[in-house]
Amino acid sequence: MNPDVAADLKDLSATLAGVEAVMDLEKLRADVDELEEQAGRPDLWDDQERAQQVTSQLAYKQADLRKVTDLRQRVEDIEVLYELMAEEEGSEAELAEADADRAKLRELIASLEVRTLLSGEYDEREALVTVRAEAGGVDAADFAEMLMRMYLRWAERHGYPTDVYDTSYAEEAGIKSATFRVRSPFAYGTLSVEQGTHRLVRISPFDNQGRRQTSFAGVEVVPVVEQSDHVEIDEKELRVDVYRSSGPGGQGVNTTDSAVRITHLPSGIVVSCQNERSQLQNKATAMGVLQAKLLERKRQEERAKMDALKGDGGSSWGNQMRSYVLHPYQMVKDLRTEHEVGNPGNVLDGEIDDFLEAGIRWRRQSADAG
């Protein structure tokens, strides 16, 4: 076997062994057995919420176990394949195919390795994402809608279910803001690197003189709260408004006042929900979003105190973090990781995995350096 290929295969196997150690396959198998036992109980669906939690956890853990065991099998198979080709002098076409498989394996193992870097307290949680138009008028509202679509397309590509809780449409085009949930384990840990201000440079489709316009949109990502989280909310500190749900251009999508807006008076946080059928359901969903945002605020305050104690000055990796340039050239560049690509169309269509992986690695390196 070619010494370079042998060295690469050894490196691949070692990287995968590191992933297997972090994922703790023995514990993962035990978790799958335990969840299978729970899923088989006849009284499981007496508590629907608990049942959904068990079945989705089981599906995700089974998928993780299958993914890592399949990769180990593929690494072993390709080692045998190269040895056979070395003995029997495989054709150039066979060698090229094996090399392509090896490159794909490296990509898949690297992607799984990134998952093992998500070890923060809430990284395993589902995510609540809010996108807001910032400076730039109608272009910013249009850009906010482009970003929302980008994340929803990314989730769709991966088969992650999403729920859009609230969309506030702008008058001319685009959205003022939108909040949606990504239902997948590690969605929070993965998408939290998207938090900050995104910048778009293009010829404005809304400017009749065809001038170049720079606009901004903000992305906020918080973990979904669970029953174990203690988030105290005093009902007296809430203002609850009900209103009629509306779609783009103000058209009514619901003829009753079922949409709910909750204002948390001490913090000024405002959350809304209009996608559920009843006012009661919308209020319950909006309360869940408010709890998540208050939990995140508490975490940020605690982090700021720790940073102050460390003399860090609270340097956040949020704020302006990515530029999307459509004119005078085509480029998307992450301002923290320096990762860039020349196809904004693909990125805005949900191809953001490379940016997410670069962001997760960058964050981990920054934390280790700190």
C-alpha positions in Angstrom: 0.0 0.0 0.0 1.2 3.5 -0.8 2.8 4.9 2.4 0.9 8.2 2.2 -2.4 6.3 1.9 -1.5 4.1 4.8 -0.6 7.1 6.9 -3.9 8.8 6.0 -5.9 5.7 6.8 -4.2 5.5 10.2 -5.0 9.2 10.8 -8.6 8.6 9.8 -8.9 5.7 12.2 -7.4 7.6 15.1 -9.7 10.6 14.5 -12.7 8.3 14.5 -11.4 6.6 17.7 -11.3 10.0 19.3 -14.9 10.7 18.2 -16.0 7.2 19.5 -14.3 8.0 22.9 -16.1 11.3 23.3 -19.4 9.9 22.2 -18.9 7.0 24.7 -20.4 4.2 22.6 -20.9 1.9 25.6 -23.1 4.6 27.2 -24.8 5.3 23.9 -25.8 1.7 23.5 -27.0 1.5 27.1 -29.1 4.7 26.5 -30.6 3.2 23.3 -31.5 0.0 25.3 -33.1 2.0 28.1 -35.1 4.2 25.7 -36.2 1.2 23.7 -37.5 -0.4 26.9 -39.4 2.9 27.8 -40.8 3.1 24.3 -42.2 -0.4 24.5 -44.2 0.3 27.7 -48.0 0.1 27.1 -48.7 3.3 29.2 -46.1 5.4 27.4 -48.7 7.5 25.5 -50.6 8.4 28.7 -48.3 11.3 28.9 -48.0 12.6 25.3 -45.2 15.1 25.9 -43.1 12.5 27.7 -43.8 10.0 25.0 -42.7 12.3 22.2 -39.5 13.1 24.2 -38.7 9.4 24.6 -39.4 8.5 20.9 -37.5 11.4 19.5 -34.5 10.8 21.8 -34.5 7.2 20.8 -34.6 8.0 17.1 -31.7 10.5 17.5 -29.5 8.2 19.6 -30.1 5.3 17.3 -29.1 7.5 14.4 -25.9 8.6 16.2 -25.0 5.0 17.0 -25.7 3.9 13.5 -23.7 6.8 12.0 -20.5 6.1 14.1 -20.7 2.3 13.7 -21.2 2.6 9.9 -18.2 5.0 9.7 -16.0 2.5 11.6 -17.1 -0.3 9.2 -16.3 1.9 6.2 -12.8 2.7 7.5 -12.1 -1.0 8.0 -13.6 -1.9 4.6 -11.5 0.7 2.7 -8.3 -0.5 4.5 -9.0 -4.0 3.2 -9.8 -2.6 -0.3 -6.5 -0.8 -0.6 -4.6 -3.9 0.6 -6.4 -6.0 -2.0 -5.6 -3.5 -4.8 -1.9 -3.4 -3.7 -1.7 -7.2 -4.0 -3.6 -7.5 -7.2 -2.6 -4.2 -8.8 -6.0 -2.6 -9.0 -6.9 -0.5 -12.1 -6.6 3.3 -12.1 -10.4 3.6 -12.1 -10.7 1.4 -9.0 -7.9 3.4 -7.3 -9.6 6.7 -8.2 -12.9 5.4 -6.7 -11.2 4.3 -3.5 -9.5 7.7 -3.2 -12.9 9.4 -3.7 -14.4 7.2 -1.0 -11.5 8.0 1.4 -12.0 11.8 0.8 -15.7 11.4 1.5 -14.9 9.4 4.7 -12.6 12.2 5.9 -15.4 14.8 5.3 -18.0 12.7 7.3 -15.6 12.0 10.2 -14.6 15.7 10.4 -18.3 16.6 10.5 -19.0 14.1 13.3 -15.9 15.4 15.1 -17.4 18.9 15.1 -20.4 17.5 17.0 -18.1 16.3 19.8 -16.9 19.9 20.2 -20.5 20.8 21.4 -20.1 20.3 25.1 -21.6 23.4 26.5 -24.3 23.2 29.2 -27.2 23.7 26.8 -25.6 22.6 23.5 -27.7 19.4 23.2 -30.9 21.4 23.3 -33.3 22.4 20.5 -32.9 26.0 19.3 -35.2 29.1 19.2 -34.0 31.5 16.5 -35.1 35.1 16.1 -34.2 37.1 13.0 -34.7 40.9 13.1 -34.3 43.6 10.4 -31.8 46.3 11.6 -30.4 49.3 9.8 -31.2 49.6 6.1 -34.9 50.2 5.7 -36.8 48.0 3.3 -33.6 46.3 2.2 -32.9 45.2 5.8 -36.5 43.8 6.1 -35.9 41.9 2.8 -32.5 40.7 4.1 -34.1 39.5 7.4 -36.5 37.4 5.3 -33.6 36.0 3.2 -31.8 34.9 6.4 -34.9 33.3 7.9 -35.4 31.3 4.6 -31.7 30.4 4.7 -32.0 28.8 8.2 -35.3 27.1 7.4 -33.8 25.6 4.2 -30.7 24.4 6.2 -33.0 22.6 8.6 -35.1 21.2 5.7 -31.9 19.9 4.1 -31.0 18.0 7.3 -34.6 16.7 7.9 -35.0 18.8 11.1 -38.6 19.8 11.8 -39.2 23.6 12.4 -42.1 25.6 13.9 -42.5 29.2 12.9 -44.0 30.9 16.0 -44.4 34.4 14.9 -43.7 36.5 11.8 -44.0 40.3 11.8 -44.2 41.4 8.2 -42.8 44.8 7.0 -45.0 47.1 5.0 -43.2 47.1 1.7 -41.3 43.8 1.6 -39.7 41.3 3.9 -40.1 41.0 7.7 -39.5 43.1 10.7 -38.8 40.0 12.8 -39.6 36.3 13.0 -39.1 33.6 15.7 -38.9 29.9 14.9 -37.9 26.6 16.6 -35.5 24.0 15.2 -36.4 20.6 16.6 -33.2 18.7 16.6 -30.7 17.7 19.3 -27.7 20.0 19.3 -29.6 22.6 17.2 -28.7 25.2 19.8 -25.0 24.3 20.1 -24.8 24.3 16.3 -26.8 27.4 15.5 -25.5 29.5 18.4 -22.4 30.4 16.4 -24.8 32.3 14.0 -25.7 34.9 16.7 -24.8 38.4 15.8 -25.2 41.0 13.1 -25.2 39.9 9.4 -24.4 42.4 6.7 -25.7 42.5 3.1 -24.1 44.5 0.2 -26.0 44.6 -3.1 -27.7 46.7 -5.7 -31.0 47.5 -4.0 -34.0 46.1 -5.9 -36.0 48.8 -4.1 -34.0 51.7 -5.3 -35.2 53.1 -8.6 -31.8 54.6 -9.3 -30.1 51.1 -8.9 -27.7 52.2 -6.2 -25.6 49.9 -4.0 -27.1 49.4 -0.5 -25.7 48.0 2.7 -28.2 46.6 5.1 -28.1 44.7 8.4 -30.1 42.0 10.1 -29.6 40.5 13.6 -29.8 36.9 14.6 -30.5 35.7 18.2 -30.3 32.0 19.2 -31.4 30.7 22.5 -31.8 27.1 23.9 -35.3 25.8 24.4 -36.2 25.5 28.1 -36.9 22.1 29.7 -38.8 21.2 32.8 -35.6 21.0 34.8 -34.9 24.7 34.2 -35.9 27.1 37.0 -37.1 30.3 35.4 -39.3 32.3 37.8 -41.8 34.6 36.1 -44.1 36.7 38.2 -47.5 37.0 36.3 -47.8 40.6 37.7 -44.7 41.5 35.7 -46.3 40.6 32.4 -48.5 42.5 30.0 -50.5 40.2 27.7 -52.0 41.6 24.6 -54.2 39.6 22.1 -54.7 40.6 18.5 -55.7 39.2 15.2 -53.1 37.1 13.3 -52.1 38.6 10.0 -50.1 37.5 6.9 -48.1 39.5 4.4 -49.6 42.9 3.4 -51.9 42.8 6.4 -54.3 40.1 5.1 -56.0 38.2 7.9 -55.1 34.6 8.3 -57.3 34.2 11.3 -60.7 35.8 12.0 -60.4 35.7 15.8 -58.1 37.5 18.2 -56.0 34.5 18.9 -52.5 35.8 18.4 -50.7 36.7 21.7 -48.0 39.2 22.6 -46.4 39.0 26.0 -44.2 41.9 27.3 -41.9 41.1 30.3 -42.0 44.6 32.0 -38.7 44.4 34.1 -36.6 43.3 31.1 -38.5 44.9 28.2 -38.5 41.5 26.4 -41.4 41.1 24.0 -42.5 37.7 22.5 -45.4 36.8 20.2 -47.0 33.7 18.9 -49.7 33.4 16.2 -49.2 30.0 14.7 -51.4 28.0 17.0 -55.1 27.5 16.7 -56.2 29.0 20.0 -55.3 31.9 22.2 -54.5 29.5 25.0 -52.0 27.5 22.9 -50.4 30.7 21.6 -50.0 32.0 25.1 -48.4 28.7 26.3 -46.0 28.8 23.3 -45.1 32.5 23.8 -44.4 31.8 27.6 -42.0 29.1 26.5 -40.2 31.5 24.2 -40.1 34.1 27.0 -38.7 31.6 29.5 -35.9 30.7 27.0 -35.0 34.3 26.5 -34.9 35.0 30.2 -32.8 31.9 30.8 -30.3 33.1 28.1 -30.3 36.6 29.6 -29.4 35.1 33.0 -26.6 33.1 31.5 -25.2 36.1 29.7 -25.3 38.1 33.0 -23.4 35.3 34.8 -20.9 35.1 31.9 -20.4 38.9 32.0 -19.6 38.7 35.7 -17.1 35.9 35.1 -15.5 37.8 32.2 -15.2 40.9 34.5 -13.5 38.8 37.2 -11.1 37.4 34.5 -10.5 40.9 33.3 -11.9 40.0 29.9 -13.9 43.2 29.4 -16.8 41.0 28.2 -15.5 40.6 24.6 -18.4 38.9 22.9 -18.1 37.0 19.6 -21.5 38.3 18.7 -22.1 41.6 16.8 -21.1 41.9 13.2 -20.1 38.4 12.2 -20.7 37.8 8.5 -20.8 39.7 5.2 -22.9 38.7 2.2 -21.7 40.6 -0.9 -23.7 40.3 -4.1 -22.2 43.4 -5.8 -19.7 44.4 -7.1 -18.4 40.8 -6.6 -19.9 37.6 -5.2 -18.7 36.5 -1.8 -19.8 35.4 1.7 -17.2 35.9 4.4 -17.3 35.1 8.1 -15.5 38.0 9.9 -14.4 35.8 12.9 -13.2 32.6 11.3 -12.1 34.1 7.9 -14.0 31.3 6.2 -15.3 32.5 2.8 -17.0 31.2 -0.3 -17.8 32.8 -3.7 -21.4 31.5 -4.1 -23.8 33.6 -2.0 -26.8 32.0 -3.8 -26.0 28.6 -2.4 -25.3 29.9 1.1 -28.7 31.8 1.1 -30.3 28.6 0.0 -29.2 26.9 3.2 -25.7 25.6 2.4 -24.1 26.9 5.7 -22.6 23.7 7.2 -19.0 24.8 6.4 -19.7 28.2 8.1 -21.2 26.4 11.1 -18.3 24.0 11.4 -15.7 26.7 11.1 -17.6 28.8 13.7 -17.8 25.8 16.2 -14.1 25.1 15.8 -13.2 28.8 16.1 -15.3 29.1 19.3 -13.7 26.1 20.9 -10.2 27.3 20.0 -11.1 30.8 21.5 -12.4 29.1 24.7 -9.3 26.9 25.0 -7.0 30.0 24.4 -9.0 32.0 27.0 
